[in-house]
Amino acid sequence: MTTIAKKFKDKFTKKVFACPSCSKQLRVPIKPGKILMVTCSRCSGQIQLSFKSPLSELFTWEQGRPFSYNFRMFTWRLKGLPMQFKISLLLQTIIMIWMFQLLAGMLMGPKAPSAEPLAPKADYVRKI
């Protein structure tokens, strides 16, 4: 694998953290929803890391709160997301809407022809 491809892959599958004891840079695999125990190779210090999916945090809903409060909190959490994630979420939403329209069009089938044939409309009146 080329170094450019490896760097691109590592950007989305690994995260770099600094050890709190000795500040050594540690590269850790990203495992959303799991808790990892990472041991520093320099000082043998242990770090407990947990990765949360930004999408699951984005759509949390507090029971018993009014809709306006939950919507305001949703927009606040959306503003805090990185731009790359916002663009990805927007593109995924557009693709899902497009696929839904495509599927709905296939399920509805072609429109049945009307009983009366349409007469061509004249754009002008011809005088004889």
Secondary structure in CASP SS format (residue, H / E / C, confidence):
PFRMAT SS
TARGET T0000
AUTHOR 0000-0000-0000
METHOD secondary structure of the structure
MODEL  1
M C 1.00
T C 1.00
T H 1.00
I H 1.00
A H 1.00
K H 1.00
K H 1.00
F H 1.00
K H 1.00
D H 1.00
K H 1.00
F H 1.00
T H 1.00
K E 1.00
K E 1.00
V E 1.00
F E 1.00
A E 1.00
C C 1.00
P C 1.00
S C 1.00
C C 1.00
S C 1.00
K C 1.00
Q E 1.00
L E 1.00
R E 1.00
V E 1.00
P E 1.00
I C 1.00
K C 1.00
P E 1.00
G C 1.00
K C 1.00
I E 1.00
L E 1.00
M E 1.00
V E 1.00
T E 1.00
C C 1.00
S C 1.00
R C 1.00
C C 1.00
S C 1.00
G C 1.00
Q E 1.00
I E 1.00
Q E 1.00
L E 1.00
S E 1.00
F E 1.00
K C 1.00
S C 1.00
P H 1.00
L H 1.00
S H 1.00
E H 1.00
L H 1.00
F C 1.00
T C 1.00
W C 1.00
E C 1.00
Q C 1.00
G C 1.00
R C 1.00
P C 1.00
F H 1.00
S H 1.00
Y H 1.00
N H 1.00
F H 1.00
R H 1.00
M H 1.00
F H 1.00
T H 1.00
W H 1.00
R H 1.00
L H 1.00
K H 1.00
G C 1.00
L C 1.00
P C 1.00
M H 1.00
Q H 1.00
F H 1.00
K H 1.00
I H 1.00
S H 1.00
L H 1.00
L H 1.00
L H 1.00
Q H 1.00
T H 1.00
I H 1.00
I H 1.00
M H 1.00
I H 1.00
W H 1.00
M H 1.00
F H 1.00
Q H 1.00
L H 1.00
L H 1.00
A H 1.00
G H 1.00
M H 1.00
L H 1.00
M H 1.00
G C 1.00
P C 1.00
K C 1.00
A C 1.00
P C 1.00
S C 1.00
A C 1.00
E C 1.00
P C 1.00
L C 1.00
A C 1.00
P C 1.00
K C 1.00
A C 1.00
D C 1.00
Y C 1.00
V C 1.00
R C 1.00
K C 1.00
I C 1.00
END
